[in-house]
């Protein structure tokens, strides 16, 4: 017989909930949670479905946070098995969202059901903050729900985000923070002309090339005990008309900072402008801060999570801040302690995404242990 967590994971994978469509995943979770006493609230914001669900009274408030949306599959023909038909083979469960993060959602629900059954009068409250817009623009998902909770005076004490944090074995890594993320959009203004008459034109690619060299070799900081050094990477460059004999009039560059707590977004913006200004060309530049860095140092939540994993795996996990962004960046600024704990991330966003079936039950036990450590 399938375990409860495996069965629920399969039910969630079978719903093709590509961002921002939820396709009934949250209702499936809400129905399960309601049966064990959770009070559910659906928050539809623009075209995004969000679920806020709570069990218990008073504080502290522990929240499971996650998302039901998944990234597109690409061509289904590239998959060994249809991406929205959960398939078990050789101890693995295949399907879009298996690792990111429908397996985590199922483990959360089953762990909560077991905990509430065993500890009906537990301390504080257990909450769920689930969105269908984590993989998309993220404007009407977790960030919008957090704004609404703030208007209500609701304060989250501890949040566990079910992102796939593990590298080789489920639970080997817990993310207790994330780097900040900021995009830059740079337009270099030159003068269009004929390649045979370069003295009558200004090539924006030539103008910006030395600045790119400076930006890419700049030491922005040296990081610290929790964060690697801030990185600068160019992701897109476009220029030219497509003709071989035309000097382009403009060039556009998109770049990204992943930054530590040693600097701020404002400092990086000013230092970028200072470097560009040294090269004396005309440009426009705008920035978009996607998330501020956050860190949950050792405290009640980290201790509970580390112990929960050690009890299942027989050894403590590594604490890390590596990787991309998550919706934890919208929860941490309110003062909440935030960690991320989920399956192995080796196949996320890939063709033939999969999760080890045994890991689903191990993750359920870890989540259950965390609830016991904090609220029993």
C-alpha positions as CSV (number, residue, x, y, z in Angstrom):
1,X,0.0,0.0,0.0
2,X,1.1,3.6,-0.7
3,X,2.0,5.7,2.3
4,X,-0.3,8.6,3.0
5,X,2.3,11.1,1.9
6,X,3.0,9.3,-1.3
7,X,-0.7,9.1,-2.1
8,X,-1.3,12.8,-1.5
9,X,1.9,13.7,-3.5
10,X,0.5,11.7,-6.5
11,X,-2.8,13.5,-6.2
12,X,-1.1,16.9,-6.3
13,X,1.2,16.0,-9.1
14,X,-1.8,14.9,-11.2
15,X,-3.0,18.5,-11.2
16,X,-1.2,20.5,-13.9
17,X,-0.8,23.6,-11.8
18,X,1.6,25.6,-14.0
19,X,2.1,29.2,-12.6
20,X,-0.2,30.8,-11.7
21,X,-2.9,28.2,-12.0
22,X,-3.6,26.2,-8.8
23,X,-5.9,23.6,-10.5
24,X,-7.5,22.6,-7.2
25,X,-4.3,21.7,-5.3
26,X,-5.1,24.1,-2.4
27,X,-8.7,22.9,-2.2
28,X,-7.4,19.3,-1.9
29,X,-5.1,20.4,1.0
30,X,-7.7,22.5,2.6
31,X,-10.2,19.6,2.6
32,X,-7.7,17.4,4.4
33,X,-6.8,20.1,6.9
34,X,-10.4,21.0,7.6
35,X,-11.1,17.4,8.6
36,X,-8.6,17.7,11.5
37,X,-9.8,21.1,12.7
38,X,-8.0,23.7,10.6
39,X,-9.8,26.9,9.8
40,X,-9.3,27.7,6.1
41,X,-9.4,31.0,4.3
42,X,-9.0,31.3,0.6
43,X,-7.3,34.5,-0.6
44,X,-7.8,35.0,-4.3
45,X,-5.7,38.0,-5.3
46,X,-5.8,39.0,-9.0
47,X,-5.2,35.7,-10.8
48,X,-3.4,34.0,-7.9
49,X,-4.9,31.6,-5.4
50,X,-3.6,31.7,-1.8
51,X,-4.5,29.6,1.2
52,X,-4.3,30.7,4.8
53,X,-5.2,28.0,7.3
54,X,-4.8,27.9,11.1
55,X,-5.2,25.3,13.9
56,X,-5.1,26.1,17.6
57,X,-5.3,29.2,19.7
58,X,-2.9,32.0,20.8
59,X,0.8,32.0,20.3
60,X,3.4,31.2,19.2
61,X,2.5,30.8,15.6
62,X,4.3,28.2,13.5
63,X,3.6,28.3,9.7
64,X,4.2,25.9,6.9
65,X,4.9,28.0,3.8
66,X,4.9,26.7,0.2
67,X,3.5,26.8,-3.3
68,X,1.3,24.7,-5.4
69,X,2.4,26.1,-8.8
70,X,5.1,24.5,-10.9
71,X,7.2,25.6,-13.8
72,X,6.3,24.6,-17.3
73,X,7.2,21.1,-18.5
74,X,8.6,22.0,-21.9
75,X,7.9,19.3,-24.5
76,X,6.1,16.4,-22.9
77,X,7.8,14.2,-25.5
78,X,11.1,14.9,-23.8
79,X,9.8,13.2,-20.6
80,X,10.2,9.5,-19.9
81,X,6.7,9.5,-18.4
82,X,4.0,12.1,-18.9
83,X,4.9,15.0,-16.5
84,X,1.4,15.2,-14.9
85,X,0.9,11.4,-14.5
86,X,2.8,10.5,-11.3
87,X,4.8,7.4,-12.0
88,X,6.8,5.2,-9.6
89,X,9.9,3.4,-10.9
90,X,12.9,2.0,-9.1
91,X,12.1,3.7,-5.8
92,X,11.5,7.1,-7.4
93,X,8.4,9.1,-8.0
94,X,8.4,11.0,-11.3
95,X,6.3,14.0,-12.2
96,X,6.5,17.8,-12.5
97,X,6.5,19.2,-8.9
98,X,7.6,15.9,-7.3
99,X,10.5,17.7,-5.6
100,X,9.5,21.3,-6.1
101,X,7.4,21.2,-4.1
102,X,4.3,19.0,-4.0
103,X,6.2,16.3,-2.1
104,X,6.8,18.8,0.7
105,X,3.2,20.0,0.7
106,X,2.0,16.4,1.1
107,X,4.5,15.8,3.9
108,X,3.3,19.0,5.7
109,X,-0.4,17.9,5.6
110,X,0.2,14.4,6.8
111,X,2.6,15.5,9.5
112,X,0.0,18.1,10.7
113,X,-2.8,15.5,10.7
114,X,-0.7,13.1,12.8
115,X,0.4,15.9,15.2
116,X,-3.1,17.3,15.8
117,X,-4.4,13.7,16.4
118,X,-1.7,13.0,19.0
119,X,-1.6,16.5,20.5
120,X,-5.1,18.0,20.1
121,X,-4.4,20.6,22.8
122,X,-1.0,21.6,21.5
123,X,0.6,25.0,22.4
124,X,0.1,27.9,20.1
125,X,-1.1,27.6,16.5
126,X,-0.1,25.8,13.3
127,X,-0.6,27.8,10.1
128,X,-0.4,27.3,6.4
129,X,0.6,30.0,3.9
130,X,0.3,28.4,0.4
131,X,0.4,30.3,-2.9
132,X,0.2,29.5,-6.6
133,X,2.6,32.3,-7.7
134,X,6.0,31.4,-6.3
135,X,7.4,30.3,-9.6
136,X,6.0,33.4,-11.4
137,X,6.1,37.1,-10.8
138,X,5.3,36.6,-7.1
139,X,3.4,39.9,-6.8
140,X,0.1,38.5,-5.7
141,X,1.2,35.5,-3.7
142,X,3.1,35.3,-0.4
143,X,4.1,39.0,-0.4
144,X,0.4,40.0,-0.8
145,X,-0.8,37.6,1.9
146,X,1.9,38.9,4.3
147,X,0.7,42.4,3.7
148,X,-2.8,41.3,4.6
149,X,-1.7,39.5,7.7
150,X,0.2,42.6,8.7
151,X,-2.9,44.7,8.4
152,X,-4.6,42.2,10.8
153,X,-1.8,42.5,13.3
154,X,-0.9,38.8,12.7
155,X,2.7,37.9,13.6
156,X,4.4,34.7,12.5
157,X,7.0,33.5,14.9
158,X,8.4,30.5,13.0
159,X,8.1,29.6,9.3
160,X,9.2,26.5,7.6
161,X,9.4,26.8,3.8
162,X,9.2,23.4,2.0
163,X,11.6,24.3,-0.8
164,X,13.9,21.4,-1.9
165,X,16.9,22.3,0.3
166,X,18.7,19.0,0.3
167,X,21.7,18.0,-2.0
168,X,22.4,14.3,-1.7
169,X,20.1,13.0,1.1
170,X,16.9,14.4,2.3
171,X,17.6,16.6,5.3
172,X,21.3,16.9,4.8
173,X,21.0,20.7,4.3
174,X,18.7,23.2,5.9
175,X,18.6,26.7,4.5
176,X,18.6,29.2,7.4
177,X,18.9,32.3,5.1
178,X,19.1,33.5,1.5
179,X,21.2,36.0,-0.4
180,X,19.6,39.2,-1.6
181,X,18.7,39.4,-5.3
182,X,18.7,42.5,-7.5
183,X,18.5,42.9,-11.2
184,X,20.0,45.8,-13.2
185,X,18.8,47.0,-16.6
186,X,21.4,49.1,-18.4
187,X,21.0,50.9,-21.8
188,X,24.1,52.3,-23.3
189,X,23.5,55.2,-25.8
190,X,25.8,55.4,-28.8
191,X,25.4,56.8,-32.3
192,X,24.3,54.6,-35.1
193,X,26.4,54.7,-38.3
194,X,28.1,52.8,-41.1
195,X,30.9,50.4,-40.1
196,X,33.1,51.9,-42.8
197,X,32.8,55.4,-41.2
198,X,33.3,54.7,-37.5
199,X,34.5,58.2,-36.8
200,X,30.9,59.3,-37.5
201,X,29.4,56.9,-35.0
202,X,29.7,55.8,-31.4
203,X,29.6,52.1,-30.9
204,X,27.8,51.4,-27.6
205,X,29.3,47.9,-27.3
206,X,32.8,49.3,-27.6
207,X,32.0,52.0,-25.1
208,X,30.7,49.6,-22.4
209,X,33.2,46.8,-22.8
210,X,35.8,48.3,-20.4
211,X,33.0,48.9,-17.9
212,X,31.9,45.3,-18.1
213,X,35.4,44.2,-17.4
214,X,35.5,46.4,-14.3
215,X,32.1,45.3,-13.0
216,X,32.8,41.6,-13.5
217,X,36.2,41.8,-11.7
218,X,35.0,44.1,-8.8
219,X,35.3,42.7,-5.3
220,X,32.0,43.8,-3.9
221,X,32.6,42.2,-0.5
222,X,34.2,39.1,1.0
223,X,31.1,37.6,2.4
224,X,31.0,36.4,6.1
225,X,30.5,33.3,8.2
226,X,27.0,32.7,6.7
227,X,27.1,34.2,3.2
228,X,29.5,33.8,0.2
229,X,30.9,37.0,-1.4
230,X,28.4,39.0,-3.4
231,X,28.4,38.1,-7.1
232,X,27.7,40.0,-10.2
233,X,26.6,38.2,-13.4
234,X,25.5,39.4,-16.8
235,X,22.5,37.4,-18.0
236,X,21.5,39.2,-21.3
237,X,23.2,41.5,-23.9
238,X,21.4,42.8,-27.0
239,X,22.5,45.2,-29.6
240,X,22.5,45.8,-33.4
241,X,20.1,45.8,-36.2
242,X,21.0,42.4,-37.6
243,X,22.8,44.0,-40.5
244,X,26.6,43.4,-40.9
245,X,27.4,47.0,-42.0
246,X,25.6,49.0,-39.3
247,X,27.1,50.2,-36.0
248,X,24.4,49.9,-33.4
249,X,22.9,53.0,-31.7
250,X,22.2,51.4,-28.4
251,X,23.1,48.3,-26.4
252,X,21.1,46.8,-23.6
253,X,22.4,44.7,-20.8
254,X,20.6,42.8,-18.0
255,X,22.7,41.8,-15.0
256,X,22.1,40.3,-11.6
257,X,23.5,40.7,-8.1
258,X,23.2,38.0,-5.5
259,X,24.4,39.8,-2.4
260,X,25.3,39.1,1.2
261,X,24.5,41.0,4.4
262,X,27.8,42.8,4.1
263,X,26.3,45.3,1.6
264,X,23.0,46.8,0.9
265,X,21.1,47.1,-2.4
266,X,21.6,50.9,-2.2
267,X,25.4,50.5,-1.8
268,X,25.6,48.2,-4.8
269,X,23.6,50.6,-6.9
270,X,25.8,53.5,-6.1
271,X,29.0,51.6,-6.7
272,X,27.7,50.3,-10.0
273,X,27.0,53.9,-11.1
274,X,30.4,55.0,-9.9
275,X,32.1,52.4,-12.1
276,X,30.0,53.3,-15.1
277,X,30.6,57.0,-14.7
278,X,34.3,56.5,-14.8
279,X,34.0,55.4,-18.4
280,X,32.3,58.6,-19.6
281,X,29.4,57.4,-21.8
282,X,25.7,58.1,-21.8
283,X,23.5,55.5,-20.3
284,X,20.2,54.8,-18.5
285,X,20.1,52.4,-15.6
286,X,17.4,51.1,-13.4
287,X,17.4,48.5,-10.7
288,X,14.8,46.0,-9.4
289,X,15.3,44.5,-5.9
290,X,13.8,41.1,-5.9
291,X,14.6,40.2,-2.3
292,X,16.7,41.3,0.6
293,X,19.1,38.9,2.2
294,X,17.9,37.3,5.4
295,X,19.4,35.1,8.1
296,X,17.9,33.0,10.9
297,X,20.7,32.5,13.4
298,X,20.6,29.6,15.8
299,X,17.4,29.8,17.9
300,X,14.3,27.9,18.7
301,X,13.4,27.1,15.1
302,X,16.9,26.2,13.9
303,X,17.4,24.0,17.0
304,X,14.0,22.3,16.5
305,X,14.7,21.6,12.8
306,X,18.3,20.4,13.3
307,X,17.2,18.0,16.1
308,X,14.2,16.8,14.0
309,X,16.5,15.9,11.1
310,X,19.1,14.3,13.4
311,X,16.5,12.1,14.9
312,X,15.6,10.7,11.5
313,X,19.0,10.6,9.7
314,X,21.2,10.0,12.6
315,X,23.3,13.1,12.0
316,X,22.9,16.8,12.0
317,X,22.2,18.8,8.8
318,X,24.4,21.5,7.3
319,X,23.1,25.0,7.7
320,X,23.4,27.0,4.4
321,X,22.4,30.2,2.7
322,X,23.3,29.1,-0.9
323,X,21.0,28.9,-3.8
324,X,18.4,31.2,-5.3
325,X,15.5,33.1,-3.7
326,X,12.4,31.7,-2.1
327,X,9.2,33.1,-0.6
328,X,11.1,33.1,2.8
329,X,12.3,36.6,1.7
330,X,8.8,37.9,2.2
331,X,8.3,36.4,5.6
332,X,11.6,37.0,7.3
333,X,11.4,40.9,7.2
334,X,8.5,40.8,9.6
335,X,10.7,39.3,12.3
336,X,9.9,35.7,11.8
337,X,12.5,33.0,12.1
338,X,12.6,31.2,8.7
339,X,14.2,27.9,7.6
340,X,13.8,25.9,4.4
341,X,13.7,22.1,4.6
342,X,12.7,19.9,1.7
343,X,13.7,17.1,-0.7
344,X,16.8,16.7,-2.8
345,X,17.0,19.4,-5.4
346,X,19.0,17.6,-8.1
347,X,16.1,17.4,-10.6
348,X,14.1,20.5,-9.9
349,X,12.9,22.4,-13.0
350,X,14.3,19.6,-15.1
351,X,12.8,17.0,-17.5
352,X,12.0,13.9,-15.5
353,X,11.8,15.7,-12.2
354,X,11.6,13.1,-9.4
355,X,11.8,12.4,-5.7
356,X,12.9,9.3,-3.8
357,X,9.7,7.7,-2.5
358,X,11.3,6.8,0.9
359,X,12.3,10.5,1.3
360,X,8.7,11.5,1.3
361,X,8.0,9.6,4.5
362,X,11.3,10.7,6.0
363,X,10.4,14.3,5.3
364,X,7.0,13.8,6.9
365,X,8.7,12.5,10.1
366,X,11.0,15.5,10.1
367,X,8.1,17.9,9.9
368,X,6.2,16.0,12.6
369,X,9.3,16.1,14.8
370,X,9.6,19.9,14.3
371,X,6.0,20.4,15.4
372,X,6.6,18.2,18.5
373,X,9.8,20.1,19.4
374,X,8.1,23.5,19.2
375,X,4.4,23.0,20.1
376,X,3.9,19.7,22.0
